[in-house]
Amino acid sequence: MGRSHEYLFEDAKNLCIDPRVIIDLGCIKSNHPKAPGSYGWSTLAWAKLCPMAIIHTVDIDPRAVRVSKGVLGARLSKGELSRIRFHKEDAVRFLKRFSQEIDILYFDGPGEQGSREGLHAAASKSLQLSSVILFDDCDLPEGKDGRRPVIADALSLGFVTVKDTGRQVLMIRESL
């Protein structure tokens, strides 16, 4: 996990003030954070940074969910681990059925995790005026990830960009 990740995680937490529900789309894919194709180490950062939050980590890949459980089980205390909910599910399906208010919505990793449909599903019922969205991997090629169109959708839903590092984009709802 690079320094820029840690910096924007803290910014997201501070904008939210006291996050209670964090959705982390994309589980840990490797036992080592620097391994090729390793995504999802954000769950570890959220667990350490937001001690009162319930963190829902979502991935459609059953292997990623198993790896995530193992890695987090070895690195977190029992109390920290008890606040994490693992979901082996498509991100869009998860966001469509999730009914609680979301404080922080974190789009991590490549592929369908950054789906425009998922953002609209969350925005329709779970994102509040105080919600924060953090997009990661925005520097990947458009055809591989497609994160920039999702950010454009967030803008159309009333979110504004607070910080854009090139790799990550942090957004909040525009004040009414």
N, C-alpha and C positions, 0 to 999 in steps of 0.2 A: 504494500500500500504506500503510494508516494505521498509526499508532503502536500501536494495540491488537494488530494482526496481528503486528508485530515482537516485541512483548512476549511473546505466547503461543508464538510460534515458539521463542524462546529458552528459555522455561519447558519446552517439550516436549523440546528438546535436552538441557537440564540434568537433567530427570527420567530420560532415557534414558542419560545419561552419555556414551556413545561410540556414537552411532547409525551403523550400517553399511548398513542397508536401509531406505529411506523409500519409501512408496507415496503418490503425490500424485494423487488422483482429480480430474481436471479440468485441462486444458491452458490456456495463455494464449489468449484469444479475440480480442484486439485488439493492435495495435502500440503502443498508448498505455495506460498503467495507469489513467488517469482517464476513458477512453472509456466511454460507456454500454454496459452488458452485458459489460464486461471482467472476466473471471475468470482464475484460474490463474496469477497472478503469483507465487504461492507457490513454484513451482519455482526461481525466481531466488533467493528468500530461503533456501531449503534448501541450494542449491548454495554460497552464500556462508557460511552459518552452520555447515554440517556438512562440512568438507573431506575427510573419509574415507568419506563415505556414497555408495552407489550410489542414485540417485534414479530411480524408475520413475514417469513421468508418463503418465497414461492418459486418453484421451478417445475417444469414439465418432465424433466429428466430424473428418473428414479435413482440413478447412480449419483447425480449431483446432490440429491437430498440425503442419501446415505453418507456421502463424503462430508457434507456440511454438518450433519449430526455428529460424526466422529471427530472432526476438527474442532468444532465448538465445544464438544464434551470434554476434550483434552485441554482446552485453553480458558474455559470460563468456570467460575464457581457454580455450585449447584443453584444458588440463588439467581445468578445471572442467566443460567441456562433455563431455569423455570419460566423466564419471561419470553422465551422464544417459541413460536409456533411454526412448525414445518409443514408445508403444503406441497404435495406432489400433484401439481395441477397446472393447466394452461393459465397464463396470467390474465388473459381476457375473461375467461370463465370465472376465475377467482374474483376479479374486480366487479363483475356483473352480479355475483351473489353476495359479496361482502356488504354488510349493512351498517357497520359502525362508522362513526366519524373518523376520518383519517387526518392525523396531524402532519405527518411527513410521508410523501409518496416518492419512493426512490426507484428510478428506472435504471437498472444495471445490466451489463452484458449485451451481447448481440442478439439479433433475431426478433422473434415475435414479442419478446418482453417489452419492447418499446412501441407496441401497437397503438395506433390512433384510436382504434375501437376500445381498447382498455382504458385510455385516458378519458374518453367520453363516458364510459360506463361508470368510472369513479366519480367524475365531475357531476353526473346526474343525481347522485344521492349521497356520496361520502365525503367529497371535498367541501370544506367550509370556507368562510371568509378568512379564517386564520390559518388555513392549510398552506403547506410549503411543498413545492415539487422540486426535486433535484434529479436532473438527467446526467447520466455518466456516458462515457464512450462517444461523445459527440464528434470526436475527431476521426472516427472510423469512416471509411468511404461510404458515401450516400447509398450506393447500391447494396452494400453489405449490411448496413444497420438502419438507415432511414430515420435517424433521430431528429433531424432538422424539421421535417414535416410535422412531427408530433409536437415540437416546440411551437411551430406556427399555430397548431390547433390550440395549444395552451394559451397563446396570446389571444386567440379569438374567443376563448372562454373567460377572458377577463384577468388573466395572469400577466404579470410584467416581469421582465428579467432584472434581477438584482445584481447578479454577477455572472460573467461568462468568461471562463478561463481557456476556452477553446476545447478542452476535454470535458468539462462539466459546465452545466448551466443551472443556476439557482433561480427559482421563480416564486413569487407570492401573488396573492390576489391584489388587484389594484383597489385602492381605497375608493369607496363610493362617495 
